[in-house]
C-alpha cells in the first residue's frame, strides 16, 4: 500500500494521485505533491462566514446583485440576472440570504447565485 498524504482540507484518508496532483474524493480538493510536503500550517476557512459567488464575505445589510436568472418556485415569476437586492439579512440554512425583491416580495436566496455590489 502506498503512503499518500491526508487531505489538507477535510483530513480524510481517501486521497489518490492523478499524475502530479493529489485528489480527495470526499471534498474534491486538489493539491500538488510539492504542497503536501511543506510543513506550513494550513489556514482553515471559517465555514460560518457566508460568501458570494466570487468568495467575498457577505454581511447583513449588504447590497448584492443576482448573477443569473432564477425561477421562483411555485410561480411563473423569474428573478432576472442583474437584479440589485438591497439590505440583505443572513440566516442559517441552505438558502442563507433573506431579502425583499421589488416586484416579487420576500425571498430567500442562495449566496452562490449573488455577488457583492
PyMOL commands that set and color helices and strands:
alter all, ss='L'
color gray80, all
select helices_A, chain A and resi 33-37+111-113
alter helices_A, ss='H'
color red, helices_A
select strands_A, chain A and resi 15-18+21-24+30-32+64-66+70-71+78-79+84-85+89-90+97-101+105-109+114-116
alter strands_A, ss='S'
color yellow, strands_A
deselect
rebuild
show_as cartoon
